Amino acid sequence: MFNSTTNSRTNIIYYSTPSLFTLSTPDNKNLITMSEQLVITALGDDRPGIVDEMSKVLFKRNLNIEDSRMSVLGGEFAVLLLVSGSQQSIDDFVADTASLEQSLNMKILVKITSSESSPQAMVPYMVEVVAIDHPGIVHKLASFFSSQQINIVDLHTERYAAAHTATPMFAVNMTIGIPTDIAIKALRDEFIDMCDDLNLDASMTPTK
């Protein structure tokens, strides 16, 4: 699967998706081999053709893009990828990182990863917050959910000028995973009360 987000004013936090698997080999049709997974972070000067070049590099190495986040931040193009493939394909890519940095003119960081073997049951909720821009908004939101043992699985932020007044505004869109043993109505009420105290316009709704 290939999903991407490109927005010059958006900061993105990445999270992974479940791994894929292959079912057979020529030597043993009953062999089931789990795909290996690799997280790739790449950063370089923004220019046309970066996505084409990176996807070509992965395709030639038999690596499949499972999930991705891409964004222009300032004058830089930032890429976060989750790819999967055979152990040999992963090893070859990791070994070629230095040469790929030269050919792509990007800084590249890689880390082998894996899916959770027994993910905790979570209820996905969407949180949206808008306020006049000031330092600490993300920190206060993250601290609230951290104190409740709630995981932030996706986060987008955007700074923009309000229509007519040009007042600097800050918008937050996040997806959270709420454990099934938490009373959601009480959690929502507490969250909205906190946001009201901080002059943040907020909502928390089930993810559709």
C-alpha positions as CSV (number, residue, x, y, z in Angstrom):
1,M,0.0,0.0,0.0
2,F,1.3,3.5,-0.8
3,N,-0.1,6.4,1.2
4,S,1.4,9.9,1.2
5,T,0.7,13.3,2.6
6,T,2.4,16.4,1.2
7,N,1.7,19.8,2.8
8,S,4.3,22.5,3.3
9,R,2.8,23.5,6.6
10,T,2.2,20.1,8.1
11,N,4.2,18.2,10.7
12,I,3.6,14.5,10.6
13,I,4.3,11.7,13.1
14,Y,4.4,8.3,11.6
15,Y,3.1,4.9,12.8
16,S,3.5,1.5,11.3
17,T,1.1,-1.0,9.8
18,P,0.9,-4.8,10.1
19,S,3.5,-6.8,8.2
20,L,2.8,-8.9,5.1
21,F,3.8,-12.5,4.5
22,T,4.6,-14.8,1.7
23,L,3.2,-18.3,1.5
24,S,5.6,-20.5,-0.4
25,T,9.0,-21.0,-1.9
26,P,10.0,-23.2,-4.9
27,D,11.8,-25.6,-2.5
28,N,9.1,-25.9,0.1
29,K,5.5,-25.1,-0.8
30,N,4.4,-25.4,2.8
31,L,6.9,-22.9,4.2
32,I,5.4,-19.7,5.5
33,T,8.0,-16.8,5.9
34,M,7.1,-13.5,7.5
35,S,8.3,-10.4,5.6
36,E,10.9,-8.3,7.3
37,Q,10.1,-4.6,7.8
38,L,12.3,-1.5,7.7
39,V,11.6,2.1,8.7
40,I,13.3,4.6,6.4
41,T,13.7,8.3,7.2
42,A,15.0,10.5,4.5
43,L,15.6,14.3,4.4
44,G,16.9,16.5,1.6
45,D,16.5,19.7,-0.4
46,D,13.0,19.9,-1.9
47,R,13.0,19.4,-5.7
48,P,10.9,17.7,-8.3
49,G,11.4,13.9,-8.8
50,I,12.4,12.8,-5.3
51,V,9.4,10.5,-4.9
52,D,10.1,9.0,-8.3
53,E,13.7,8.4,-7.5
54,M,13.1,6.9,-4.1
55,S,10.3,4.6,-5.2
56,K,12.5,3.4,-8.1
57,V,15.3,2.5,-5.6
58,L,12.9,0.5,-3.5
59,F,11.3,-1.2,-6.5
60,K,14.7,-2.3,-7.9
61,R,15.5,-3.9,-4.5
62,N,12.2,-5.8,-4.3
63,L,11.0,-3.7,-1.3
64,N,7.3,-3.0,-0.9
65,I,6.0,0.3,0.5
66,E,3.5,-0.5,3.2
67,D,3.0,3.0,4.6
68,S,4.4,6.4,4.0
69,R,4.4,10.1,5.1
70,M,5.9,12.8,3.0
71,S,6.0,16.6,3.5
72,V,7.8,19.7,2.6
73,L,9.1,21.4,5.8
74,G,10.7,24.7,5.1
75,G,12.9,24.1,2.1
76,E,13.4,20.4,3.0
77,F,11.5,17.4,1.7
78,A,11.0,14.8,4.6
79,V,10.1,11.2,4.0
80,L,9.0,8.5,6.4
81,L,8.5,5.0,4.9
82,L,7.6,1.6,6.2
83,V,8.8,-1.0,3.7
84,S,8.8,-4.8,3.7
85,G,10.7,-7.5,1.9
86,S,13.0,-10.5,2.3
87,Q,15.8,-10.4,4.8
88,Q,18.3,-10.3,1.9
89,S,16.5,-7.3,0.3
90,I,16.5,-5.5,3.7
91,D,20.1,-6.2,4.3
92,D,21.1,-5.1,0.9
93,F,19.3,-1.7,1.3
94,V,20.9,-1.1,4.7
95,A,24.3,-1.9,3.4
96,D,23.8,0.5,0.5
97,T,22.6,3.4,2.7
98,A,25.8,5.5,2.3
99,S,25.8,5.2,-1.5
100,L,22.1,6.0,-1.7
101,E,22.6,9.1,0.3
102,Q,25.1,10.3,-2.3
103,S,22.9,9.3,-5.3
104,L,19.7,10.8,-3.9
105,N,21.4,13.7,-2.2
106,M,19.5,13.0,1.0
107,K,20.3,12.1,4.6
108,I,18.9,8.6,5.3
109,L,18.3,6.8,8.6
110,V,17.1,3.2,8.7
111,K,15.8,0.9,11.5
112,I,14.6,-2.7,11.2
113,T,11.2,-3.1,12.9
114,S,8.4,-5.5,13.4
115,S,4.6,-5.4,14.0
116,E,3.2,-6.0,17.5
117,S,2.7,-9.7,18.0
118,S,-0.4,-9.0,20.3
119,P,-1.6,-5.5,19.8
120,Q,-3.8,-4.1,22.6
121,A,-7.4,-3.6,21.8
122,M,-8.0,0.1,21.2
123,V,-10.9,2.3,20.1
124,P,-9.7,4.9,17.6
125,Y,-10.8,8.5,18.1
126,M,-10.1,11.7,16.2
127,V,-9.1,14.8,18.1
128,E,-9.2,18.2,16.5
129,V,-8.0,21.4,18.1
130,V,-7.8,25.0,16.8
131,A,-6.4,28.0,18.7
132,I,-4.5,31.2,18.3
133,D,-0.9,30.1,17.9
134,H,1.2,30.1,21.0
135,P,4.0,27.8,22.3
136,G,3.1,24.7,24.2
137,I,-0.2,23.6,22.5
138,V,1.1,20.2,21.4
139,H,2.9,19.6,24.7
140,K,-0.3,20.2,26.7
141,L,-2.4,17.9,24.5
142,A,0.3,15.2,24.6
143,S,0.7,15.5,28.3
144,F,-3.0,15.0,28.9
145,F,-3.2,11.8,26.8
146,S,0.0,10.5,28.2
147,S,-1.3,10.9,31.8
148,Q,-4.3,8.8,30.8
149,Q,-2.1,6.1,29.2
150,I,-3.6,6.8,25.8
151,N,-1.4,6.4,22.7
152,I,-1.2,9.1,19.9
153,V,-0.9,7.1,16.7
154,D,-1.1,9.9,14.2
155,L,-0.5,13.6,14.5
156,H,-0.8,16.5,12.0
157,T,-0.3,20.2,12.9
158,E,-0.7,23.3,10.8
159,R,0.1,27.0,11.3
160,Y,-1.9,29.4,9.2
161,A,-3.2,33.0,9.0
162,A,-6.9,33.5,9.9
163,A,-9.1,34.9,7.1
164,H,-9.7,38.7,7.2
165,T,-7.6,39.3,10.4
166,A,-4.4,37.4,9.5
167,T,-4.2,36.3,13.1
168,P,-1.7,33.4,13.4
169,M,-3.7,30.2,14.1
170,F,-2.6,26.7,15.0
171,A,-4.6,23.5,14.1
172,V,-4.0,20.0,15.5
173,N,-5.5,16.8,14.1
174,M,-4.6,13.6,15.8
175,T,-5.8,10.0,16.0
176,I,-5.6,8.4,19.4
177,G,-6.1,4.8,20.5
178,I,-8.2,4.6,23.7
179,P,-8.0,1.4,25.7
180,T,-11.3,-0.4,25.9
181,D,-11.4,-0.2,29.7
182,I,-11.4,3.6,29.8
183,A,-14.8,5.4,30.1
184,I,-14.8,7.4,27.0
185,K,-17.6,9.9,28.0
186,A,-15.7,10.9,31.1
187,L,-12.5,11.1,29.2
188,R,-14.0,13.4,26.6
189,D,-15.6,15.6,29.2
190,E,-12.3,16.0,31.0
191,F,-10.4,16.7,27.8
192,I,-12.9,19.4,26.6
193,D,-12.9,21.0,30.1
194,M,-9.0,21.2,29.9
195,C,-9.2,22.7,26.4
196,D,-11.7,25.3,27.5
197,D,-9.4,26.3,30.4
198,L,-6.6,26.8,27.8
199,N,-8.8,28.6,25.3
200,L,-8.5,25.8,22.8
201,D,-11.5,25.0,20.5
202,A,-11.5,21.2,20.6
203,S,-13.5,18.1,19.7
204,M,-13.1,14.4,20.2
205,T,-15.1,12.1,18.0
206,P,-15.0,8.4,16.9
207,T,-12.9,7.7,13.8
208,K,-15.1,6.9,10.8
